[in-house]
Amino acid sequence: MDTLDRIATKVEVREFSDRPVSSDVKLKVLEAARMTGSSMNTQHWRFILVQEKANIRRLAGDSTTGRWVGGCSFAVIVLTDPKVPGYLLDTGRAVQDMQLAAWDQGVGSGIYTGVDEQKLRGDFGIPDSLKPTACLGFGYPAKKVSGRRKKRKPLEEIAFSEAVGKKLELSRYLDRT
């Protein structure tokens, strides 16, 4: 499957099976994060791999919007340097790359940002110079995921040519061979 097909079929997963995820897949997810672009190529992000069940439970306890992470196979805490312009954009870029790398291996994932930052810092040794900007839980989906393309608004409703309101003529971009 090509990248666009992966993007079109990826869904957020928050319920996971007990099937363990291999170390190879975990490394691919982290490698995808490492290969992600960053503001001014600072590569300021850092990633904490959480895979011990006790630490996954601790991460769930530190979460205000992601308690579901307690059922995942492994998690990643994304840390970024808030002094770097675009640090939140860099978080999103790394998250998307990790999720797509996992999905390519049949591993689902979900993201959340709600944490008790003080508890999270203490539990995972996060220095003051880095900000925890996202947490992701990964695992094989507990329920069968369809693999169908997501329903989205038509491109004509969300993309314009040169200015908002100026219709994008899709026929100009279609392959005519």
C-alpha positions, 0 to 999 in steps of 0.5 A: 500500500502506498503512503496516501492509502495508509493516510486514508485508512489510518484511524485513531485506536484507543482500545488494544488487544493483548497481542504484544508488539515486536521490538522491531516495530517499536524501533521503526516507530522511533526511527520514523520520529528520528527521521522527521523534519524539525524547525531549522533542523534543530532535532530538538525533540526527544522521545521516551519509550514506555513499555513496562506495564507498571510505567504504562499504568503510571503514564495513564495515571499522569494523564487527564485525557488519555487514561485509555493509554493504560491498555496499550502495548507501548507508549511514546512521550514526545518532548520538545524544546519550547524555545525553538520556534515551531516546536508544536508543529514539530510535535505534530510532524513527529506524531504523524510519522510515528503513527503512520509507521505503526499503521504500516505494520498493522499497529494502531495508535492514539494521541493525547496531550492532557497530562498532569505535567508535574507528575509526568515530569517526576515519574519520567525524569523530564528536565525543565528544559523540555516540554511534554507536548504529546503522548501516544499509545500503540498496540494492535487494535482490540476490534477489527479495523475496516481498512476502508478509506475515511469519509472526508469532505470533498476536496472541492470544499476545502481546497481553493486555487490562489485565494479562498473562494476561488474554485480549484479546477480538479479536472486540470490535475487529473491524469488524462492518459 
